[in-house]
Amino acid sequence: MNKEEILERSRKENKNQDIYEKEVIIQGNRYACIAVGVLATIFFVIQIFTGGDMNYRLYAVVFSMPMAEFWIKYIRMYKKHELLVAICYTVMVLIFSAVHIYGLVSASQIL
């Protein structure tokens, strides 16, 4: 097998996508999740100190990003660690969503 055949086979396997570019995108997604979490935490803390109510919907949205990432990783790789983390994130999203929805329902009954 010569160099051209190897390159052609690699292109077919990777569907003409650059492996380095894929790694950069994956790393960018990880840092994006971290940045969203940090920013949400800053907003959450500022909201608490300024006397605002607890904004649980913000964390429901924030935790949904890594939740989806870990579910996809588990579905494709079948690793127990990915499943455990996906379940933990799912539980957090459900809890934050439930608390937020409960707050909305409670507030609407007061009016």
N, C-alpha and C positions, 0 to 999 in steps of 0.2 A: 504494500500500500504506500503510495507516494504522498507527498505533502499536500498536493491539491485535493486528493481523495479524502484525506483526513479533515482538511478544512471544510470541504463540502458536506461531509457527514456531520461535523460539528454545527454547521449552519442549520442543517435540517433538524437536528436535535434541539437546538436552542431557538428555532423559528426566527432566525436572523436577528436575534436580540443579543446585545452585548452582555456578557456575564458580569463585568465590572459595573455596568450601568444598573443592572438588577441589584447588585449589592449596595450601591449608592442609594437607590430608591428605598431599599429595606432599612438602611441605616437612617435615612432621612425620616422615614415613618416612625421609627423608634424615638428619635429626638423630638419629633412633632408631638407624640403622645406625652413625653416628659414636659415639654413646654406648655402644653394645654393644662396638664395637672398642676404645674407650678403657678400658672396664671390664675387658674380657678381657685387655688388655695389662697393666693394673695387677695383676690376679690372677696372670698369667703371671710377671711380674717378682717378685712377692712369693713365689710358689711356688719360683722358682729360688733366691732369697736365703735361704729358710728350709730349703733342702736337699731340697725335694720333687722328684719327677721332672717332666719336661717334659710339660705337658698339651696335647698336640696336638689332642685332640678339641675342646677349647674353640675353637681357631682354625678348625677345620673347620666348626663351627656358625656362628661369626662370619662367615666368608667366604661361607657359603652364602646369607646374606641379600642382600648386594649382587649375588652371582652370579645369583640368581633375578631381581632387579630389572633387571639389564642384559640378560639373555636376553629378558625380556618387552619391554623397550624396543627391542631389535634386531628381534624378531619383528614388532612393530607399526610401526616406523619405517624399518627396513632401512638403518641408518647403519653405516658401516664401523667407526667409533669404538666404537659400542656393542658390536659383534661382537668387536672386539679385547679390550675390557675384560671382556666376558662370558667369553671364552676364558681370559684370564689368571686370573680368579677361579675358574673351573672347575678349572684346573690346580692352583691352590693348594688348593682343597677336596679334590681327589683326592690330592694329596701328603700333606696333613695327615691325611686319613682313612687312607691306606695306612700311614703311619708309626704312627698310633695302633693300627690293627688288628695290624700287625706286632708292636708292643710287647705287646699282649694275648696274641697267640699265643705269643710267646717266653716270657712270664711263666708261662703255663699249662703249658708243657713243662718248666719248671724244677721245678715242684711235682710 
